Amino acid sequence: MRARTDLPNLTLFLGALVALGVSVARPARAQAQGSWLERLGIDKLRFSALGAQVGRVNPYGIEPTTSYSLQVDYGELSPGWRIVFNATYWGSRFRDRNVRAYADSLLSTISDPTGDAEVVLGDVTVSDIVLGAEARRTFLPSAWLRPYVGGGVATHVVNADGRLIDGTFVERATDVIAVGIAGNTGAEVRVVRHIALDAQARYDFLSLARFGSLRIGASYYFDTLRPRLP
């Protein structure tokens, strides 16, 4: 069974990327008014870097697939701590054995004296659009190699579709908008003045699913790092 391209969800994802880019491109300083914002360091935030990542995601019960991400670095909240916004899309299908197991469970509930009943199998596709924000602890921020760890919250827009589940409670249970948490670790390598390469391992946790992913990418920094004063 082959997965079909989920064009509506891909279109929604691209729209989300545009909205994310527009929202974060606005200067944060204009919005940061009041002493409590200054104490939190929010007045220091500014649009600092834009990056893209491609990776491999492996949700439980779903065929491994490729993920596509956009991340926006909004600068330092305090020394060593940065705020990063991200958007991710991936689409795949449920594994064949999981689809067959579901079909077999349906057959077991059917009263069929003649034995002629059958369940017609088909692709059950699933996609996820993720919009999130994280606080990232960067080590050696002025070095060419910068390890980091991060964590934050993410909203998942999950959609499942297929002839086998159309109109059933399974489809309603998997077409959800859920909030989860995510953690990651990785490292950036500054290769030239404004460009850094990135490798990252990430884990997402939400009520509907838990899954890990590996990503690589690159970011363009609009302001080069300033040496840390003694």
Secondary structure, DSSP 8 states (H G I E B T S, - for coil): ------HHHHHHHHHHHHHHHHHHHS-GGGT--SHHHHHHTGGG----EEEEEEEEE--TTB--EEEEEEEEEEEEEETTEEEEEEEEEEEEEB-HHHHHHHHHHHHHT---TTS---------EEEEEEEEEEEEEESSTTSSEEEEEEEEEEEEEEEEE-TTTTTSHHHHHHSEEEEEEEEEEEEEEE-SSSEEEEEEEEEEE-SS-EEEEEEEEEEEESS-------
